[in-house]
Each structure stands twice: as C-alpha cells, then as structure tokens.
Amino acid sequence: MWYQLLLCLFIIGMLWYVKDDGKKTKFVLPFSFILITLFFALRYEYGNDYWHYYLRWDSGRLVEGDNRGTGETLFYGFMQLFDKYYKFVIVHTLLFCSVLYYLVKRHVAPQYYALFFFMFMSMATMSYNMMSAMRSTMAACVLWLNIDLFYIRKRMWLPYSLLVIISGFFHTSALVFIILPFVDRGLSIIKPKPLFALLVIGMIVNVFYARQVYAIVLNFSDTMMETYGGYLDIDKTGGATFFGMLNRSFMLFPYYYICMNKEIFKQENKKEIWILAMFIITIICFGLDLDGRFSIVLYLFVIIALGDTIPTLNSNQKIYCLAPLFVYIVYNHIYLFYKMQLLYNYTDLNNFDGCFLFYKTIFDAQYLP
C-alpha cells in the first residue's frame, strides 16, 4: 500500500507543480501514465485473481464446465494470443492505461489532472480492482471508448449497441449498458428532482432487497447461480447492509446537487456526460453487479465526468461537489476493512489481522503465501 501512496503523492506533486504551465503539463501527464503503467504491470501478480487467470491461460482453452461459460470467450481468446503469460499482463495493462490516458486528455481540464490522479489512486477498492479484475478492466476499456465515440460525441445507437455486445464477451456485466438508449430517452424528459428520487429508491432497494434482486438476476443463468449463488446465503460483499448503502451514498451526494441545480444540469455539451454518470450510479445502487468489481471500475468514468464539469462551477459549487467525494475516499478504506472482515470469516485468520494481510498482499510480495 505504501508503494501506491508514495507514487500517488509523487504524481500529484508533479502535476500540481506544472498545472499552470501548458508545455510542462504536456510532458508530465504522459510521464505520469508511464509510471502507473509500469506500476500496474509489475504489481498485477499480487491481485487476488492472478492465478485464476494464469490457470485459464495455461489450460489453453476454456475448462470444460467452466462457470464463466462462453460469456467471456473474447477475453480468454485474447489471452491465448500470447505465448507467455507476463506478455498478456503487460499488453493488458498498456491497453487499460492507454484508454485511460485518452479519456483524461480529452475530458479533464489540465488544472485538474492532479485531482483526477488523487481520486483514482487513493481509492482503496479502486486499486484492489485494478490489480486483479482483468476481465472488468478490458470490458470497461471497450465501453469507455464506445461511450465516448458513439454517445458523448455523437449518438449513434447501432454501433453503440454492437460494441456493448462485444464488451459483454469480455465481461457479461457490461451488457447492462444495452439499455442506455432507453435510459437516455427517459432522462431527456424527466425532471431533476424525480431523477434524484429514483436514485434514492435504488439505494433503498439495494439495502433492503439486494438478495431478492440477486436471486432474480441469477435465475436467468445456471452458471451465474453456480458462480454467485453464495451471495444469496451470506452477503460476502456487504452490499445489502447499512455500510454498503453508506458507501454508495457518499458517491451520490454530488449528483444530488447537480440534480437540484438546473443551471448546471442543462449546460450545453455537459448534460450527456452527467446523464452517463447518473446512469452508472443507478446501476451501482440497484446492485446489478453481484461482486462489485465492475461497478468500481466504472467509477473512473464518474471521476472523469467530474473533471469535465468542475471547471464550469464557481467556488461554492466546487466545494459542494468535491467534499462528499473526499469523504467517500476515507470511508471507502473503512468499508474495505469491513468487507475483508466478512471474507475472513471463512478462514482461520483473525478478522483484524486478515484485513491488514489483505492490504499487504496486494502491494508487498513478501506477504504472499
């Protein structure tokens, strides 16, 4: 964990120092992404799914009866293009960081590059997922480019829908974005206050009826039931608890302010991005992502949307939008400890020690068994 924090502070310091110098910023931003690319490529092996993916690569094919089924065959097929597993890890990391660089360059104002890296690298569950959820990040890359090209720039629903389907062959959770055209149409006529009310209802549903929602989703697929059925018995993610609700609530507060402020909500060329961000939060609130990994990957686009909107706000508006996110980052670390306590109930480890072991195993090889 210390490695990531030091790298985060170093990058933030560089970007903050050159934020008013356009020439230096053009050099420092790509240099910062080179650093995080090297960091993720070298530390991917400490993610919790490293050996899971390695075994899939080493088998040379989808294992018969694999509970991932054919829903992610493009991901496993892509893995087989490499004769060495570490080559796949490096290329995958390059792909993710390249797409992220493109989005930051396009949507985030230079004076807020440092803020983006702070939000990105200081979020506990974000770093956890970037280190391990390879299917999620690859599907998210396809989605990010798809949304940027065929939704934010120009709405072209046919190519958009085709690319959503393709992204679903990397991670099936991405298929939920197929309903974005309908959501977009609904959000074009709905008023800000009812929109916020729907998001709150989504949170309540996730807290009190998460298992019922999970059960409905899982009934569509036997393989999904086999993979995620345990969440119906014991909520290992904490998603159906007060803590899970609070974790999502902190991310929702800025959107409350956006929904209530008609001037901001209706800004030219900004509405599409905020609609997208709200749509992502709606997905998270309804708990459609069973293990939470794909939802957290999508937080990145929410951060990018903030970077695109913040320059248009006055000082008070910036405080209203950013303060809850800083609180969220702190609470996110606390919440991760809570989640790890639930997970370590299945082991002989002491809960508290297990939480520290989780942090250490991500970033410190000497703690690996």
N, C-alpha and C positions, 0 to 999 in steps of 0.2 A: 504493500500500500504506500510505503514511503517513496518508492520509486516514482509512482504515478503522481503523488502530490508534489514532489520536487520538480518533475517535468512540467506539471501544470503551472506551478509558480514561475518557472523559467520562461515558458512560452508567454504567459500573461504579462510578465515583466517586459519582455521584448516588444510585444505588440502595443502595450500601453506607452512605452517609451517613444515609439515611432508613429503613434496614431495620427499625429498632425503633419507627418512628412510622407507625402504620397509616394515618392521614389523609394524610400526605405521600406515602406509598407509592402510594396510590390515584391520586394525581395524576402522580407521577414515572413509573410504569410505562407508562401510555398515551402520555405525552410522549416516552418513550424509543422507543416503537414508531413514533411520528410521525417522529422523526428518522431511524430506519433505513428507513422507507418512502420518505422524501424522498431519502435516500442511494441506495437501490437504484433508484428511478425515474430519477434523474439519471445514474446510472453504468451502467445496463443496457447502454447502447450500446457500452460498452467490453468487453463479454463476447465470447467468440470466435464465438458463434453469432448475433450481432446481425444481420449481413447475410443470413445463411441464412434467418432468419425474415422479414426485411424482403422478400426476394425472393419468398417464398411469399405474403406479404400482397399485394405489388404485383401478382402474377400474377392475383389474383382467383379463383384456383381451384388445385386440385392439378395440378401439372405432369404431363402425360401421361408415364407411365413412371416417375413419382416413386418412388424406392426406399422412401419412407415408406409408400406404398400407402394403403389405406383404414384401416389400424390406428390412425391418429391423426387421423381426419377431424373429430372433435369439436373438437380443438384448432384446426385450420386453419379450420373453420367459425366458431368463436368469433372468430378474428382478423378475418374478413370482416364482422363486425358494426360495425366501426369504419371511418370514412372517413379517419382519419389514423392512421398507424402509432404515433405517440407516445401517442395516446389508449389504444391497446391496451396499450402498455407500462405506462402509469400504472395502468390498471384491473387488469392482471395483477399488478402489484406490490402494489396495495391488497388484492387478494384473498389473496395469499400472506401478507402481514403481518397481515391481519385474522384469518386462521385461526390463525396462529402466536400472536397475542395471546390468542385464546380458549383455546388449549391451555395456554399458560403460566399464564394466570389461573386455569384450572381445576385444573391438576395440580402446579404448582410452588409451594412454600411461599414467602411474601413474603421471608423472610430469605435465600432462595437465588435471588432474581431476579438479583442481581449475578453469581452463579456461572453461571447459565444464559447470560447475555449474554457472559460471558468464554468459555465453551465454544463458543458459537455464532459469535462474531465473530473469534476468534483462530485458528480452524482454517483453514489455508491452502486446502485443497481445497474446504472448505465455501463460502468466499467466492467462489472461482472458479465453482462451480456455480450459486450464487445469482445470479451476474451473467449467466449465459448459458443455463442449461438451463431454458428456459421450459416446455417440454413436461413435463419431470420435475417441476417445482415445481407445476404445475397438477394433474397426476395425483396428486401427493403430497397436495395440499390435499383432494381428494376422498377419498383413502384415510384421511387423518388424521381427518376428520370421521366417516367411515364406521366406522372402528375405535373411535373414542370413543363414538359413539352406539349401535352395534349389536354391539360386542364387549366393551368395558370396562364400560360401564354395564349393559347387558343383552344377553345373547347371543341375537340374532335372525338366524339364518343365511340366511334367504331374502332379506330386504332387504340384508343384508351382501353376499351373492353378487352381487346385481343391481348394487349400487354399485361393486363391484370390476370388473365387466364394463364399466360406464360409464367408470370411471377408465382402463381399458385403451384406450379410444378417445381418450384424451389422450396416453398413453404405454404402449406394449404391455408394457413390463417390469412394470407394475402387476398384470398378470393372474396373476403368480405367487402373489399373495395369495389366489387362489381356493382354494388347498389349506389355508388356515389352519384351517378346521373339523377337518380330519383331523389336522393338527399339534397342535391344541389337545387333541384326544382322546388322542393319543399322549402328550403331556406331562402329562396328568392322571393317567397310570398309571406313567410312567417315573420312576425314582429319580434323585436329583441327580447322583450320580457317573457313571452311564451317559450322562446327558444331556451332561455336560461332555466325556466321551469322544467322543460323536458330533460335538460342535463341533470338537474337535481333529482328528478324522478329516476333517472338512470342510476344515479348513485344509490338511491334507496333500494332499488331493485337488486343491485349488486350486493348490498349488505345483507338484506333480509331474505332474498330469494335466489342467491347465487347458485346453490346446489340444484334447485329446480331448473334454473336456466341451463346449467351444465348438463343436467340429465336430458333435457330436450335436445340440445346440440349433439350429445354423444349418441343418442338413439338413431341418428342418421347414418352411423357407421360403426360396424362391429370392431374394426381395427382401432378407431378412435376410442371406443369404450375400453378396449384392451389396454391402450396406452395411458388414458387419463381417467379410467374408472375409479382409481384410488381417491381422486378429489371428491367423489361423492360420499365416501366414507369418513375421511378425515381431511379437513381443509389444510393441506400442507403449505399452501401459499399465503394463508391469512387473508385471502381476498374477500371472504364472507364475514369479516369481523369489523369491529369498530376501528381497529388500526388500519385495516385495508381501506375503509371508507375515508379515513382522515388522510391517508397517503394520497388518494386521488383528489380529495377536496382542496388541498393546497394548490394543486395544479389548476383547479377550476376557478379560483378567485380572480385571476386576471381576466378571464373570459366573462365573469360577472360584470366587471367594469366595462369591458368592450361592448357587451350586450346592452348595458344601460346607457351608453354614450352613443347616441345616434350619429353625431358628427364623425366620430372615429369609425363606427361600423360601416358608414356609407362612403368612406373615402374612395376616390377613383383609383383603380388598379390595386387596391388593398383588400377589397371585400373577398375576392376569390381565395386569397391565402388564409384569411381568418375563417372563412367557411370551412376550409380544409382542416384547419387546426381544431375547430369545434367538432368537426366530424370525427377526428381522431380521438378526442377526449370522450365523445359519446360512445365510441367502441370500447374504450377502456372502462368507462363507467358501467356499461352493461355486462362486462366480464366475458366478452366473446372469446378472448384469448385465454385459454384454460390455464397455461402455466405462467403467463405474464411476460414472457420474453419478447414476443413480437410487439406487444404494446409499448414496452420500454424502448425498443429500437425506434419506434415511431415518434417518441418524444423528441427526437432530433429535429424532425420537421417542425414541431411546435416551437422549438428554440429558434430555428431559422426564421419562422414566421414572426417571432418577436423581433428578431434583428432587422427584419424588413419594415416593421411598423414603428418601432421605437423612435427613429429619427423624426417622425412626424408629430410626436407628442410634446407637450410642454413639460416643465419640470415636475409639477404635481402629478400629472398623468403618468409619467415615467415611474414615479415612486409607487403609485397605485398598482401598476402592472408588474414591477420588478420585485417589490418587497415580498409578496407571497412566494415567489419562486426561490428567493434566498432562504426563506423559512422552509420551503419544501426540500431543499438540498440537505439541510440539517436534519429534518425529520426523516428523510429518505434513508440516511445512515442508521438512525434509531430503528426504523421499521425493518431494515435489513437484519439487524440483530434479532429482532422479534421473529422474523421468518426463519432464521437459522436455528433459533431455539425450537421451533416446531419441527424442522427437519431432523435435528439431532435427538429428538425424542425417539427416533427409530434406531439409535445407536447406543453404545455403552458409554459414550463421552458425556462428561458433564456439560450441561447446556451452555453455561457461560464460557467454558473453555472451548466448546465447539464453535461458538461464534468467532472467537479470536482465531481459531485454527482456520476457519473459512477465509478470513481476510488474508492470513499468511500464505495459504496455499495458492492463492491467485497470483501473488507477486513475488513470492520467495521460494525458490526451488528447494532449499534445504529442508522445508517443512513437508515436502511431499513424501508419502509413504513409500 
